[in-house]
Amino acid sequence: GIALDEPGPDRSAIARQELRRLQAALDRLPPRARDAVVMRKIEGLSRPEIAARMGIAEPTVSQHLAAGMAALADFFHSETIDPGEKP
């Protein structure tokens, strides 16, 4: 038996499901917030690089990032809580 570094079919299915959830959450963001989040968290760009690409000031990038990340957190948090559950 040789150990494989590849994930099993169950792990691959879970990863695909998680990617679909992330894409659905990103699709719900306002376009500017989505662009800023994708550039920062997926592409790894700095705030100055994002500002230059988007043609906006760095503080505005920070506002888009904050709004986008808060919306993503709300999306994922609301999915994990049973609506009938008390906090």
N, C-alpha and C positions, 0 to 999 in steps of 0.2 A: 503494500500500500504506500503510494506516494501521496503526500499531503498536497492538496491543491490550494493555491492562493485565491482562487475565484470563489465568490460567494455562491451559496447554493440557490436553487430555484426559489425557495421561500424568501430568502433575503433579497434577491433581485426583484421579486414581486413587491415586497414592502418598499424597497427603494423607489421603484417606479410610482407607487401610490403616493409616497411622500413628495416626489417631484411634481406630480399632478396637483397635489394640494398646494404646494408652493406656487406653482404657475397660476392656479385659480386665485390665490390670495394676491399675487402681484397684479393680475388682471383687474382686480377691484380698486387698485390705487389710482389716484389722479395721475395723469401722464407724467407731469414733472416730478412728482414724488417717486413714481415707479422708475423713471430714468435715473434719478439720483441714487436710489437704493441699488439698482442693478449695477451702476457704474462703481459704487463704493464696495458693496458686499460681494458681488460676483466677479466683476472685472478687476477689483482691487485698486481703483484709482484713488488718489488723494483728493481732499476737498478743493485745493487750488486747481487740480487737473479737471475736476468735474465742473468747477466754475468756468474755466476757460472753454471747455467743450460745449457747455450749455449757454454760454454768453451771459452769465449772471454773476452777482457778487457772492463771495464766500459765505457771508451770513445767510444769504438766501438759500444756498446749498444746504447749510446746516438746518434751516427751517424745513426744507423739503425732506431731508433725511429723518429729522425728528418726527415729522408728521407721518412719513411712510413707515417707519419702524413701529410707531405707536399703533397705527392701523393694522400692521401685520400681527403685532402682539395681541391686539383685540380679536382679530380673526381667529388666530390659533387658540387663544384662551377660550373663546366662546364655543369653539368646536369640542373642547375637552370637558366642558362642564355640562352636566345634566340640567336641563332647564328647570326641572322640579326640585333640584338640590338647593338647599340653603347654604349660603357662604359660611 
